[in-house]
């Protein structure tokens, strides 16, 4: 199945680049250009890499304050 139709990159190719060490969509883009044209495949690439979660959710899961909590600090001051 194609992940990036702009450059004809398949899911198998993205997985192979990940096995070869690519850990981010930017590293995948460096390896095969996927995600560098229209950008519609970037979310799919993130999902393949296991990075589909929202960054704010990842911060909350790590016990760090999310933006809404930081903004709330201004109101409390």
MOQUIFEN-V453423 format. One record per pair of residues at least 24 apart in sequence whose ideal C-beta (glycine too) atoms are under 8 Angstrom apart, sorted by the first residue. I is the first residue (numbers start at 0). J is the second residue. Records with the same first field share a line. If there is no record, write none. Layout:
I: J  J
//
This chain:
2: 33  40  43  44  47
3: 31  32  33  34  36  40  44
4: 40
5: 32  33  35  36  37  40
6: 31  32  33  35  36
8: 32  33  40
10: 47
13: 44  47  48
14: 47
17: 47  48
21: 48
22: 48
23: 48  50
24: 48  50
//
